[in-house]
Each structure stands twice: as structure tokens, then as C-alpha cells.
Amino acid sequence: MRNIELSDGVVTLSPLTLEDVDAHLAGEDDLLVRWLNGEPSTRASTEEYVRHCQDQWADEGTLRAFGVRAGDDQTLAGTIDVRLTVPGLAPGAANIAYGLYPAWRGRGLATRAVDLVCRYTATEGARVGVIRVDPANAASEAVARRAGFTYMKQVREADGTCHNWYVRDLKGLAAPR
């Protein structure tokens, strides 16, 4: 697994590890299940997902999953991931998804994490960041706008769900620290 750490001095992003499983299980709430996971996590499903993420890092796959860490002790506050190729997105467009645990919401941390991951994603060759948000998820839409994304369109996905697409040009972004 690649040893990568991105930070703006408030938020730090680093690859998820098996040591994050307990914190994720403790932090997950109904909103994360509804907007991000689709179903409650179990220890087995979370460990399987983290191992998959580690394999993607090791194999230079298209998924880059980070733990969002904050506070003096770099507590796991949530997750953010980038998919460098996604069916339905143009080449050079990367999908970004994020979620914070309840205790960490409302502090601007998600916006900071999105900005860091955009800068990282630009160094990986992506030209555009895309955030797809359920129209009922006002908090996530607000994060996208604060992070410099612009509403592009509403799309009905193949599974019937509807998402508002927000986009951000990544060309010329400076690499994160």
C-alpha cells in the first residue's frame, strides 16, 4: 500500500487501514447509511472493504479511499474516496464521494477534505472532479458548492435513482502537501 498523507493543517487524509474498522463502525449513523453506504456496515463487510481499498492502492487501481482524520490525535472523522474511472463519466473525470461521522459534521472538514482530494486527483491525471448527490441531501450539496463545484445537471442513474451532478475543473490545481 502506498504511504501517502495529505494535509492542510486541519484535516489529514491517509489510506484506510484495518485499524480504522472500529472507529468506522462506531461513527456510522443512519445518514451515512442512507447517503453513502446503502446498508449498515458490519465488521466483516468493513474489513472486506478496507482490504479491497488496500489492494487498490497496492495495484494502482482506480479507487483511492482515504480516512479523513482531524483533531490533535488525528481521529478518524469519516471517509472520502475517488474513483478515477467510472462508467458513465467521461475519460479524465473522477467521481468523489465523502461522509463524516456525526461528531465531526458542521465544522468545514468535509469541504477541506474534498479540496485536498481534488488536488491529489489532479496529480493523478484527472481533469474534472464530479460529485453526484441525491437531491434531498442538502448538506452534501452545500459541501460541493463550498469546495468550488458547480451544478451541472440532474441524472437518472441506471438503477432509477436521481442525482444532481456537481463538477469542478481540476486543471492547474497545486498538489497537496
C-alpha positions as CSV (number, residue, x, y, z in Angstrom):
1,M,0.0,0.0,0.0
2,R,1.2,3.5,-0.8
3,N,2.3,5.6,2.1
4,I,0.5,8.8,1.3
5,E,-0.7,11.6,3.6
6,L,-2.3,14.8,2.5
7,S,-2.9,17.6,4.9
8,D,-3.9,21.3,5.1
9,G,-3.0,21.6,8.8
10,V,-6.6,20.9,9.9
11,V,-7.6,17.8,8.0
12,T,-5.3,14.9,7.1
13,L,-6.2,12.3,4.5
14,S,-4.4,8.9,4.5
15,P,-5.4,5.5,3.2
16,L,-7.8,3.4,5.3
17,T,-6.3,0.6,7.3
18,L,-7.8,-2.2,9.3
19,E,-7.1,-0.2,12.5
20,D,-9.9,2.1,11.2
21,V,-12.6,-0.5,11.3
22,D,-13.7,0.0,14.9
23,A,-13.8,3.8,14.5
24,H,-15.9,3.5,11.3
25,L,-18.4,1.1,12.9
26,A,-18.7,3.4,16.0
27,G,-19.1,6.5,13.8
28,E,-21.6,5.3,11.1
29,D,-25.1,6.6,11.5
30,D,-28.4,6.5,9.6
31,L,-27.3,9.4,7.4
32,L,-24.2,7.7,6.2
33,V,-26.1,4.5,5.6
34,R,-28.8,6.4,3.6
35,W,-26.5,8.7,1.6
36,L,-23.3,6.7,1.2
37,N,-23.3,3.1,2.2
38,G,-26.8,1.9,1.3
39,E,-26.9,-0.5,4.2
40,P,-25.4,-0.7,7.7
41,S,-21.8,-1.9,7.9
42,T,-20.8,-5.0,9.7
43,R,-17.3,-5.8,10.9
44,A,-16.9,-8.4,8.1
45,S,-18.1,-6.0,5.4
46,T,-16.0,-3.1,6.6
47,E,-12.9,-5.3,6.9
48,E,-13.5,-6.6,3.4
49,Y,-13.9,-3.1,2.0
50,V,-10.7,-1.9,3.7
51,R,-8.8,-4.8,2.3
52,H,-10.2,-4.0,-1.2
53,C,-9.1,-0.4,-0.8
54,Q,-5.6,-1.5,0.3
55,D,-5.4,-3.8,-2.8
56,Q,-6.5,-0.9,-5.0
57,W,-3.6,1.2,-3.5
58,A,-1.1,-1.6,-3.9
59,D,-2.2,-2.4,-7.5
60,E,-2.6,1.3,-8.5
61,G,-6.2,0.6,-9.2
62,T,-8.8,3.2,-9.9
63,L,-10.1,3.5,-6.3
64,R,-8.4,5.8,-3.8
65,A,-10.1,5.6,-0.4
66,F,-8.9,7.8,2.4
67,G,-9.7,8.2,6.0
68,V,-10.5,11.8,6.9
69,R,-8.6,12.5,10.1
70,A,-8.9,15.5,12.4
71,G,-8.1,16.8,15.9
72,D,-4.9,16.7,17.8
73,D,-4.9,12.9,17.8
74,Q,-5.9,12.5,14.1
75,T,-9.1,10.7,15.0
76,L,-10.9,9.1,12.1
77,A,-13.7,11.6,11.3
78,G,-15.0,10.0,8.2
79,T,-14.0,8.8,4.7
80,I,-13.5,10.2,1.2
81,D,-12.8,8.3,-1.9
82,V,-12.0,9.0,-5.5
83,R,-12.8,6.7,-8.4
84,L,-10.6,7.6,-11.3
85,T,-12.7,5.8,-13.8
86,V,-16.4,5.3,-13.6
87,P,-18.9,4.0,-16.2
88,G,-20.9,6.9,-17.4
89,L,-18.2,9.5,-16.7
90,A,-16.0,10.9,-19.5
91,P,-12.3,9.9,-19.5
92,G,-10.4,12.3,-17.2
93,A,-13.4,12.7,-14.9
94,A,-13.1,11.3,-11.4
95,N,-16.0,10.6,-9.0
96,I,-15.7,11.9,-5.4
97,A,-17.7,10.6,-2.5
98,Y,-17.5,11.6,1.1
99,G,-19.1,11.2,4.5
100,L,-18.3,12.4,8.0
101,Y,-19.4,10.8,11.3
102,P,-21.9,12.9,13.3
103,A,-19.5,14.3,15.9
104,W,-17.4,15.8,13.1
105,R,-20.1,17.4,10.9
106,G,-20.7,21.1,10.6
107,R,-17.0,22.2,11.1
108,G,-16.0,22.6,7.4
109,L,-13.9,19.4,7.5
110,A,-15.7,17.8,4.5
111,T,-15.1,20.8,2.4
112,R,-11.4,20.7,3.3
113,A,-11.2,17.0,2.6
114,V,-12.8,17.5,-0.8
115,D,-10.4,20.2,-1.7
116,L,-7.4,18.1,-0.7
117,V,-8.7,15.1,-2.7
118,C,-9.2,17.3,-5.7
119,R,-5.6,18.5,-5.6
120,Y,-4.4,14.9,-5.2
121,T,-6.7,13.7,-8.0
122,A,-5.4,16.4,-10.4
123,T,-1.9,14.9,-9.8
124,E,-3.2,11.5,-10.8
125,G,-4.3,12.9,-14.2
126,A,-8.0,13.7,-13.7
127,R,-9.1,16.9,-15.4
128,V,-12.6,17.1,-13.8
129,G,-14.0,16.2,-10.4
130,V,-17.6,15.0,-10.2
131,I,-19.7,14.8,-7.1
132,R,-23.1,13.0,-7.6
133,V,-25.6,13.9,-4.9
134,D,-29.1,12.8,-4.1
135,P,-31.2,16.0,-4.5
136,A,-32.6,15.5,-0.9
137,N,-29.0,15.6,0.6
138,A,-28.7,19.4,1.1
139,A,-25.7,19.1,3.3
140,S,-23.7,17.2,0.7
141,E,-24.7,19.7,-2.0
142,A,-23.5,22.5,0.2
143,V,-20.1,20.8,0.7
144,A,-19.8,20.5,-3.1
145,R,-20.6,24.2,-3.7
146,R,-18.2,25.4,-0.9
147,A,-15.5,23.2,-2.4
148,G,-15.8,25.0,-5.7
149,F,-18.1,22.6,-7.6
150,T,-20.8,23.9,-9.9
151,Y,-24.1,22.3,-10.5
152,M,-24.1,20.7,-14.0
153,K,-27.2,18.6,-14.4
154,Q,-29.6,16.1,-12.8
155,V,-29.2,12.5,-14.0
156,R,-31.4,9.5,-13.5
157,E,-29.0,6.6,-13.0
158,A,-29.4,3.1,-14.4
159,D,-30.8,1.9,-11.1
160,G,-33.5,4.5,-11.1
161,T,-32.0,6.8,-8.5
162,C,-31.7,10.5,-9.3
163,H,-28.5,12.5,-8.7
164,N,-27.5,16.1,-9.1
165,W,-24.1,16.3,-10.7
166,Y,-21.6,18.9,-9.5
167,V,-18.3,19.4,-11.4
168,R,-15.0,21.2,-10.7
169,D,-12.2,21.8,-13.2
170,L,-9.1,20.3,-11.7
171,K,-6.6,21.5,-14.2
172,G,-3.9,23.7,-12.7
173,L,-4.5,22.7,-9.1
174,A,-1.4,22.7,-7.0
175,A,-0.5,19.3,-5.4
176,P,-1.4,19.0,-1.7
177,R,1.2,18.8,0.9
